[in-house]
């Protein structure tokens, strides 16, 4: 009789726990949806801050392409391959550091605080780049100050990516999750690609003005333009707020740092999407960072054109790049931002993007040696195109077999699933804890 009673009690306990589990999940979902509905009015300032932030980032990430050509004209053989690669890679190294640091900080301290710091770093780095100098007129000192300054800009840009993209993705969820991709695509990808045109336009005007005068003014003013938008942007971002999904996650979980249970959850549920996001970003940045760094010099070498004609060609080329956001959006920005729960969205986005920057660094470091190995000169450049075609084809394979689809799926349920995972761990761990305490008492 006693065993029957115990079995009945256990059954009732299991039924009660199951019912409570379902009720908790429903309540959590309803609470989240109501909370989001009440706070949609705050997304306007966040949207404007995101748009202006990626205008700044889009300019600064492209400004070195034409500047690189100007430096070669300005300093001749003193501007060796070593310094070209060092300065060209400085912002990539900086972005890599910023992605890893701000990826953790954004999930810990909040998106807004990290965006304010990122804007400040971009301003300081761009300003220092424009006034670079070497002690007693040393060109080596000038080049190293320029490299360090571009590294500071890169750290700020890395913070921009891992704080701005999660924040605008989560805000878009509040507006209409069915149109999330469209909204993120406009505020991030389209804006950044349009901003990529600005350095070419600014450079074209400056070259037309200074090509027969002080050519040094071209690169100094080009860098300075990257600092100007940050002044107004900083004050706009003072009005921004952390997304409501982030605030609700913080309210539910508190200031928890990532732990072994998070690692287990990621390895069990997200290893395949991580391979897709990180792998595609690696290949994409391998391809794009090479042309962002050396594109102007490649055009100048192949066509034999001077500064003014090369700048015209680059400007026209950049206008065609604006047609690419649907493709870039799916592979690079939106998928990593949609894939992971709010609790570690910025961290995982930072790791995926960091994999991309590793591809950019590897490609930039390998460009000149690989060109020489493949024949050097025009022959080496032509043979390199086959290598990059292979890189693009490999990206197609990774996309087809590994990339997930999140179109018209609500991000709220990822947070619900994660909360349920933590709750199950808590339920399982409590009996063990009680048993250990009883053993200690005995």
C-alpha positions as CSV (number, residue, x, y, z in Angstrom):
1,X,0.0,0.0,0.0
2,X,2.8,2.3,0.9
3,X,4.6,1.7,-2.5
4,X,1.3,2.4,-4.3
5,X,0.9,5.6,-2.5
6,X,4.5,6.6,-3.2
7,X,4.0,5.8,-6.9
8,X,0.8,7.9,-7.0
9,X,2.6,10.8,-5.3
10,X,5.4,10.6,-7.8
11,X,3.0,10.5,-10.7
12,X,1.1,13.5,-9.4
13,X,4.4,15.3,-8.8
14,X,5.5,14.6,-12.4
15,X,2.1,15.7,-13.8
16,X,2.3,18.9,-11.7
17,X,5.8,19.6,-12.8
18,X,4.9,19.0,-16.5
19,X,1.8,21.3,-16.2
20,X,3.9,23.9,-14.4
21,X,6.6,23.7,-17.1
22,X,4.0,24.3,-19.8
23,X,2.4,27.2,-17.9
24,X,5.8,28.8,-17.3
25,X,6.7,28.6,-21.0
26,X,3.3,30.1,-22.0
27,X,3.6,32.8,-19.3
28,X,7.2,33.6,-20.4
29,X,6.2,33.9,-24.0
30,X,3.2,36.1,-23.2
31,X,5.2,38.3,-20.8
32,X,7.8,38.8,-23.5
33,X,5.2,39.7,-26.2
34,X,3.3,42.1,-24.0
35,X,6.6,43.7,-22.9
36,X,7.7,44.2,-26.5
37,X,4.3,45.6,-27.5
38,X,4.5,48.2,-24.8
39,X,7.9,49.5,-25.7
40,X,7.9,49.8,-29.5
41,X,8.2,53.6,-29.3
42,X,11.8,53.5,-28.2
43,X,13.0,51.8,-31.4
44,X,13.1,55.1,-33.4
45,X,16.2,56.5,-31.6
46,X,17.9,53.1,-31.8
47,X,17.2,52.8,-35.5
48,X,18.6,56.3,-36.2
49,X,21.7,55.6,-34.1
50,X,22.3,52.3,-36.0
51,X,21.9,54.0,-39.4
52,X,24.3,56.8,-38.6
53,X,26.7,54.4,-36.9
54,X,27.0,52.2,-40.0
55,X,27.4,55.3,-42.2
56,X,30.5,56.0,-40.1
57,X,31.7,52.4,-40.1
58,X,31.1,52.1,-43.9
59,X,33.3,55.1,-44.5
60,X,36.1,54.2,-42.2
61,X,36.4,50.6,-43.3
62,X,36.9,51.7,-46.9
63,X,38.9,54.9,-46.6
64,X,42.3,53.1,-46.7
65,X,41.9,51.7,-50.2
66,X,42.4,55.0,-52.0
67,X,44.7,56.4,-49.3
68,X,47.0,53.4,-49.8
69,X,47.5,54.5,-53.4
70,X,48.0,58.1,-52.4
71,X,50.7,57.0,-49.8
72,X,52.5,55.0,-52.5
73,X,52.5,58.1,-54.8
74,X,53.5,60.4,-51.9
75,X,56.3,58.4,-50.3
76,X,57.5,56.1,-53.2
77,X,60.0,53.4,-52.2
78,X,59.9,54.4,-48.5
79,X,56.4,53.1,-48.4
80,X,57.4,49.5,-48.7
81,X,55.3,46.3,-48.9
82,X,55.9,45.9,-45.2
83,X,54.4,49.2,-44.2
84,X,51.6,48.8,-46.8
85,X,50.6,45.5,-45.3
86,X,51.1,46.7,-41.7
87,X,48.9,49.8,-42.1
88,X,46.4,47.9,-44.3
89,X,46.0,45.2,-41.6
90,X,46.0,47.5,-38.6
91,X,42.2,48.2,-38.7
92,X,41.5,44.5,-39.4
93,X,43.5,43.5,-36.2
94,X,41.7,46.2,-34.4
95,X,38.3,45.0,-35.6
96,X,39.3,41.5,-34.4
97,X,40.1,42.7,-30.9
98,X,36.9,44.8,-30.8
99,X,34.7,41.9,-31.9
100,X,36.0,39.7,-29.1
101,X,36.0,42.3,-26.4
102,X,32.7,44.1,-27.1
103,X,31.1,40.8,-28.0
104,X,31.4,39.8,-24.3
105,X,30.8,43.4,-23.0
106,X,27.7,43.9,-25.1
107,X,26.0,40.8,-23.6
108,X,27.3,41.8,-20.1
109,X,27.0,45.6,-19.8
110,X,24.5,46.2,-22.5
111,X,24.4,47.4,-26.2
112,X,24.1,51.1,-25.5
113,X,27.2,51.5,-23.3
114,X,29.3,49.6,-25.9
115,X,28.0,51.7,-28.8
116,X,29.0,54.9,-27.0
117,X,32.5,53.6,-26.3
118,X,32.8,52.3,-29.9
119,X,31.9,55.7,-31.3
120,X,34.5,57.4,-29.1
121,X,37.2,55.0,-30.2
122,X,36.4,55.6,-33.9
123,X,36.6,59.4,-33.4
124,X,39.9,59.2,-31.5
125,X,41.5,56.8,-34.0
126,X,40.3,58.7,-37.1
127,X,41.5,62.0,-35.7
128,X,44.9,60.6,-34.8
129,X,45.2,59.1,-38.2
130,X,44.7,62.4,-39.9
131,X,47.5,64.1,-37.8
132,X,50.0,61.2,-38.0
133,X,53.6,62.3,-37.8
134,X,57.0,61.0,-37.0
135,X,59.6,62.5,-34.6
136,X,62.0,64.8,-36.5
137,X,60.1,64.1,-39.7
138,X,60.7,60.3,-39.6
139,X,58.6,58.4,-42.1
140,X,58.9,55.2,-40.1
141,X,57.4,57.0,-37.1
142,X,54.6,58.4,-39.3
143,X,53.8,55.0,-40.7
144,X,53.7,53.4,-37.2
145,X,51.5,56.1,-35.7
146,X,49.2,55.7,-38.7
147,X,49.0,51.9,-38.1
148,X,48.3,52.3,-34.4
149,X,45.7,55.0,-35.0
150,X,44.0,52.7,-37.6
151,X,44.1,49.9,-35.1
152,X,42.1,52.1,-32.6
153,X,39.5,52.8,-35.3
154,X,39.3,49.1,-35.9
155,X,38.6,48.3,-32.3
156,X,35.7,50.8,-32.4
157,X,34.4,49.3,-35.6
158,X,34.5,45.8,-34.1
159,X,32.4,47.1,-31.2
160,X,30.0,48.7,-33.6
161,X,29.3,45.4,-35.3
162,X,28.7,43.2,-32.2
163,X,26.7,45.9,-30.4
164,X,24.8,47.6,-33.2
165,X,23.7,44.5,-35.2
166,X,22.3,42.6,-32.2
167,X,20.5,45.7,-31.0
168,X,18.9,46.5,-34.3
169,X,18.0,42.8,-34.9
170,X,16.2,42.7,-31.5
171,X,14.6,46.1,-32.1
172,X,13.3,44.8,-35.4
173,X,11.7,41.9,-33.6
174,X,9.7,44.4,-31.6
175,X,8.5,46.3,-34.7
176,X,7.5,43.2,-36.8
177,X,9.5,40.0,-36.8
178,X,8.2,39.1,-40.2
179,X,10.0,42.1,-41.6
180,X,13.1,41.8,-39.5
181,X,15.4,41.0,-42.3
182,X,14.2,43.9,-44.4
183,X,14.7,46.4,-41.5
184,X,18.1,45.1,-40.5
185,X,19.2,44.9,-44.2
186,X,18.4,48.6,-44.7
187,X,19.8,49.9,-41.4
188,X,23.0,47.9,-41.6
189,X,23.9,46.5,-45.1
190,X,22.4,49.1,-47.4
191,X,23.6,52.0,-45.3
192,X,27.1,50.5,-44.9
193,X,27.4,49.8,-48.6
194,X,26.2,53.3,-49.6
195,X,28.8,54.7,-47.1
196,X,31.5,52.6,-48.8
197,X,31.1,54.9,-51.8
198,X,31.8,58.1,-49.8
199,X,35.6,57.6,-49.4
200,X,35.9,57.2,-53.2
201,X,33.8,60.4,-53.7
202,X,35.8,62.4,-51.1
203,X,39.1,61.1,-52.5
204,X,38.1,62.0,-56.0
205,X,37.3,65.6,-55.0
206,X,40.5,65.9,-52.9
207,X,42.7,64.4,-55.7
208,X,41.2,66.9,-58.2
209,X,42.1,69.7,-55.8
210,X,45.5,68.6,-54.5
211,X,47.0,66.3,-57.2
212,X,49.4,69.1,-58.4
213,X,49.9,70.6,-54.9
214,X,50.4,69.1,-51.4
215,X,49.4,65.5,-52.1
216,X,49.8,64.8,-48.3
217,X,46.6,66.8,-47.7
218,X,44.6,64.1,-49.6
219,X,45.2,61.3,-47.1
220,X,45.0,63.6,-44.0
221,X,41.6,65.1,-45.0
222,X,40.3,61.6,-46.0
223,X,41.1,60.2,-42.6
224,X,39.7,63.4,-40.9
225,X,36.3,62.9,-42.6
226,X,35.9,59.6,-40.7
227,X,36.0,61.4,-37.3
228,X,33.4,64.2,-38.1
229,X,30.2,62.1,-38.0
230,X,31.1,60.6,-34.6
231,X,30.6,63.9,-32.8
232,X,26.8,64.1,-33.6
233,X,26.5,60.3,-33.4
234,X,27.7,60.3,-29.8
235,X,24.9,62.6,-28.6
236,X,22.3,60.7,-30.6
237,X,23.4,57.5,-28.9
238,X,22.9,59.1,-25.5
239,X,19.2,58.8,-26.3
240,X,19.3,55.2,-27.3
241,X,18.2,52.3,-25.1
242,X,19.1,48.6,-24.9
243,X,16.6,46.5,-26.8
244,X,13.7,45.2,-24.9
245,X,14.6,41.6,-25.6
246,X,18.0,42.3,-23.9
247,X,16.3,44.1,-21.0
248,X,13.9,41.2,-20.5
249,X,16.7,38.7,-20.7
250,X,18.7,40.7,-18.1
251,X,15.6,40.8,-15.8
252,X,15.1,37.1,-16.1
253,X,18.7,35.9,-15.8
254,X,20.5,38.8,-14.1
255,X,24.2,39.5,-14.6
256,X,25.1,35.9,-15.2
257,X,28.5,35.4,-16.9
258,X,28.7,32.6,-19.5
259,X,29.2,29.2,-17.8
260,X,29.7,25.6,-18.6
261,X,26.0,25.1,-19.2
262,X,26.0,27.7,-21.9
263,X,28.9,26.0,-23.5
264,X,27.1,22.7,-23.4
265,X,24.0,24.4,-24.9
266,X,26.0,26.0,-27.7
267,X,27.8,22.8,-28.6
268,X,24.6,20.7,-28.5
269,X,22.4,23.0,-30.4
270,X,24.4,25.5,-32.4
271,X,27.6,23.9,-33.6
272,X,26.3,23.5,-37.2
273,X,25.0,27.1,-37.6
274,X,28.3,28.3,-36.1
275,X,30.3,26.5,-38.7
276,X,28.1,28.0,-41.4
277,X,28.3,31.6,-40.0
278,X,32.0,31.5,-39.1
279,X,33.1,29.6,-42.3
280,X,31.2,31.9,-44.7
281,X,32.4,35.0,-42.9
282,X,36.0,33.7,-43.1
283,X,35.7,33.2,-46.9
284,X,33.8,36.4,-47.5
285,X,36.4,38.6,-45.7
286,X,39.2,36.7,-47.4
287,X,37.8,37.8,-50.7
288,X,36.6,41.3,-49.8
289,X,39.4,42.6,-47.5
290,X,42.0,41.9,-50.2
291,X,40.2,44.2,-52.7
292,X,39.4,46.8,-50.0
293,X,43.1,47.0,-49.2
294,X,44.8,46.5,-52.6
295,X,42.0,47.3,-55.1
296,X,43.2,50.8,-56.0
297,X,46.8,49.6,-56.6
298,X,45.6,46.6,-58.6
299,X,43.6,48.9,-60.9
300,X,46.4,51.3,-61.2
301,X,48.9,48.5,-62.1
302,X,46.6,46.8,-64.6
303,X,45.3,49.9,-66.4
304,X,48.3,52.1,-66.0
305,X,46.0,54.9,-64.9
306,X,47.0,57.8,-62.6
307,X,45.4,58.9,-59.4
308,X,42.4,60.8,-60.9
309,X,41.4,58.1,-63.4
310,X,41.8,55.3,-60.8
311,X,39.6,57.2,-58.3
312,X,36.9,57.5,-61.0
313,X,37.0,53.8,-61.7
314,X,36.8,52.9,-58.0
315,X,33.8,55.3,-57.5
316,X,31.9,53.7,-60.4
317,X,32.8,50.2,-59.1
318,X,31.5,51.1,-55.7
319,X,28.1,52.1,-57.0
320,X,27.6,48.6,-58.4
321,X,28.4,47.1,-54.9
322,X,25.2,48.7,-53.6
323,X,23.3,46.1,-55.5
324,X,24.7,43.3,-53.3
325,X,22.9,43.6,-49.9
326,X,20.4,40.7,-50.4
327,X,23.3,38.2,-50.8
328,X,25.6,39.7,-48.2
329,X,22.8,40.2,-45.7
330,X,21.8,36.5,-45.6
331,X,25.4,35.2,-45.3
332,X,27.2,37.8,-43.2
333,X,25.1,39.9,-40.8
334,X,21.5,38.7,-40.3
335,X,22.0,34.9,-40.0
336,X,24.5,35.1,-37.1
337,X,22.3,37.7,-35.4
338,X,19.2,35.6,-35.7
339,X,20.8,32.2,-34.9
340,X,21.6,32.6,-31.2
341,X,19.6,33.5,-28.1
342,X,19.8,37.0,-26.6
343,X,21.9,35.8,-23.7
344,X,25.0,35.2,-25.9
345,X,24.0,36.7,-29.2
346,X,26.7,39.3,-29.3
347,X,29.4,36.9,-28.1
348,X,28.6,34.4,-30.9
349,X,28.2,37.1,-33.5
350,X,31.6,38.4,-32.4
351,X,33.2,34.9,-32.7
352,X,31.7,34.5,-36.2
353,X,32.8,37.9,-37.3
354,X,36.3,37.3,-35.7
355,X,36.6,34.2,-37.9
356,X,35.9,36.5,-40.9
357,X,38.6,39.0,-39.8
358,X,41.1,36.1,-39.5
359,X,40.3,35.4,-43.1
360,X,40.8,39.0,-44.0
361,X,44.2,39.1,-42.1
362,X,45.4,35.9,-43.7
363,X,44.4,37.1,-47.2
364,X,46.0,40.5,-46.8
365,X,49.2,39.0,-45.4
366,X,49.3,36.4,-48.2
367,X,48.4,38.7,-51.1
368,X,51.9,40.0,-52.1
369,X,53.8,36.7,-51.4
370,X,51.0,34.7,-53.3
371,X,51.1,37.1,-56.2
372,X,54.9,36.7,-56.5
373,X,54.6,32.9,-56.2
374,X,52.0,32.8,-59.0
375,X,54.2,34.7,-61.5
376,X,54.4,38.3,-60.2
377,X,53.2,41.4,-62.0
378,X,50.1,41.2,-64.3
379,X,50.5,37.4,-64.5
380,X,50.4,37.0,-60.8
381,X,47.3,39.2,-60.5
382,X,45.5,37.3,-63.2
383,X,46.3,33.9,-61.6
384,X,45.1,35.2,-58.3
385,X,41.6,35.5,-59.7
386,X,41.4,31.7,-60.1
387,X,42.2,31.4,-56.4
388,X,39.5,33.8,-55.4
389,X,37.0,32.0,-57.7
390,X,37.7,28.8,-55.7
391,X,37.1,30.7,-52.4
392,X,33.7,31.9,-53.7
393,X,32.7,28.3,-54.8
394,X,33.7,26.9,-51.4
395,X,31.4,29.5,-49.8
396,X,28.5,28.2,-51.9
397,X,29.1,24.7,-50.6
398,X,29.1,25.8,-46.9
399,X,25.9,27.8,-47.5
400,X,24.1,25.0,-49.1
401,X,24.8,22.3,-46.4
402,X,25.1,24.3,-43.2
403,X,23.4,27.7,-43.3
404,X,20.0,27.7,-41.4
405,X,16.8,29.5,-42.5
406,X,15.1,31.9,-40.0
407,X,12.8,33.7,-42.3
408,X,9.5,34.7,-40.5
409,X,10.6,32.9,-37.3
410,X,10.2,34.8,-34.0
411,X,13.4,35.2,-31.9
412,X,11.4,35.2,-28.7
413,X,11.2,31.4,-28.7
414,X,14.9,31.0,-28.8
415,X,15.0,32.8,-25.4
416,X,12.1,30.7,-24.2
417,X,14.0,27.5,-25.2
418,X,17.1,28.7,-23.5
419,X,15.2,29.7,-20.3
420,X,13.6,26.2,-20.3
421,X,17.1,24.6,-20.6
422,X,18.3,26.6,-17.6
423,X,15.2,25.7,-15.6
424,X,15.6,21.9,-16.3
425,X,19.2,22.1,-15.1
426,X,18.0,23.8,-11.9
427,X,15.3,21.1,-11.3
428,X,17.8,18.3,-11.9
429,X,20.5,19.9,-9.7
430,X,18.3,20.5,-6.7
431,X,17.8,16.9,-5.6
432,X,21.5,16.2,-5.9
433,X,22.3,19.3,-3.9
434,X,19.9,18.2,-1.2
435,X,21.3,14.7,-1.1
436,X,24.8,16.0,-0.7
437,X,23.7,18.3,2.1
438,X,22.1,15.3,3.9
439,X,25.2,13.3,3.5
440,X,27.3,16.0,5.0
441,X,24.8,16.3,7.9
442,X,25.1,12.5,8.6
